Amino acid sequence: MTQKIKAIILDWAGTVVDHGSRAPMGAFVKAFAQFGVTISIADARGPMGMAKRDHIRMVGTSPAVAAAWRAKHGRDFDDAAIDAIFDVFEPMNIAAVEAHSALIPGAHDALDWCKARGIRIGSTTGYTRPIMERLMPLAAAQGFVPEVTICAGDLAAGRPAPLQIWSALAQMGIWPASSVIKLDDTAPGIGEARAAGCWAVGVALTGNNPGLSAEELAGLAPAERDALRRAASEPLLRAGAHLVIETIAELPTLIDHIETRLATGEKPGLIEAN
């Protein structure tokens, strides 16, 4: 029997909701500012996709930010600093999702197509459970209700470790991993997919790397859009993405393409996370 795609595991911000992944970016900048340390948007976006404590650690231990923290506080950026910033960040991110919960254009139709094909839908996220408890009802009101949502902090390790995907698949009763596509706009999310043995598909234009709203993206000239797509695709491909699409709206075409590859005996393979 020819193998078919059984399930899609979706990231949230920048993939299905929050065009440009804007909610977490702003919260990171504001949280560090509360401690007298200025970080850039690029600093905030760099580790996006990781669990938020890990994200704060990556930003705070980067050379420039670590030096700024030491100059301001007279000590190194340590676990106590991570805890302090996280305690400020999480409520900010919860508040921010209120304004950044809209489904990305084309998501609803693409997911309806999956359901009509019997393809099941789960999700993983770098957001914590308290953030998701605010976001999930907002998404549900728009028709997005995945079977499972595995959050950062639910398990022993977050992305790029594969545990969140494996937990989602176990709860859904889905195997093998080669029958699953993971869709994500960040390198850690792509790494998660490759470590889990799934098909890893990047989303170039609606996610963290471009960081644009739907209106800003629509206002680009064709040449600008193409350049942005190529620039946003590069880190996703470098992280191991099998394919990169522009937006979730392309999901039906993507699934047909991957099922054609499965029919030839191709498998996604596995790249172990460090």
C-alpha positions, 0 to 999 in steps of 0.5 A: 500500500502506498504510504499517505500523510496521516497528520500535520503538526503545526507551529503556532505564531508565524505559521497558523496565527500572528502573521510575522510572529509579532507578539513574542518579539515585542514582549522580549524587547519590553521585558529586557527594557524593564531591567535597563537593557536594550535589545534589538528586534534582531536580538529578540527574533534570533532564537525564536521557536525555542522554549521561552526560557531557553530563548531568554538564555540565548539572548541574555548570554549573547556577547553584546547583551551579556556585556550590557547586563553586566554593565547595568547590574554588576554581575553576569547574566545567570539563572536568576536573571533568566527567572526574573526576565521570564516572570516579566515576559510571560504576562507581557506575551499573554497580553500581546496575543490578544492583538496577534491571534488572527489566523494567517490568510489561507489557513482556514481553507488549507486546514479544512482541506486536510480534514476532508482528506482525513489528515489529522492536525496536532500542534507544538509551540515554544509558548508556555501553557499559560500563554496558550491558555489565552491564545487557544480560545482566540484561535478556536473562535476562528475555527482552529482547534488542533487535537493536541497542543504540546507547549514549552515546559510540558516536557523535559526539553523543548525545541530542537529536541523532538519530544514535543512532536513525539508526545503529540504523535503518541497522544494522537496514536499516529505513526510512523513519523514518515507519515507526518509533516511538521510546518514551522517558521523557525530553525528550532522548529525545523530541527525538532521535525528532523530529530523526530523523523518527520517531513520538515517544511518551512514557512518563509513569508508569514513568520519570524524571519520577515516579521511582516504583517499581512498588510506589509507583505501585500504591499511589497513589489514582486521583486521585493517579495521574491528577495524576502522569500529567498532570504527567509528560506535560507536559514530554514533550509540550513536547519534541514527543511526538506521544502519551504513554502511561502505560507500555510495556504500552500499546504494542499499542494505541499501534501500532494507533492510529499505523497508523490515522493512517498510513493517512490519510497522516499523517506524524510530521514532523521537528524539527531538534535544535539 
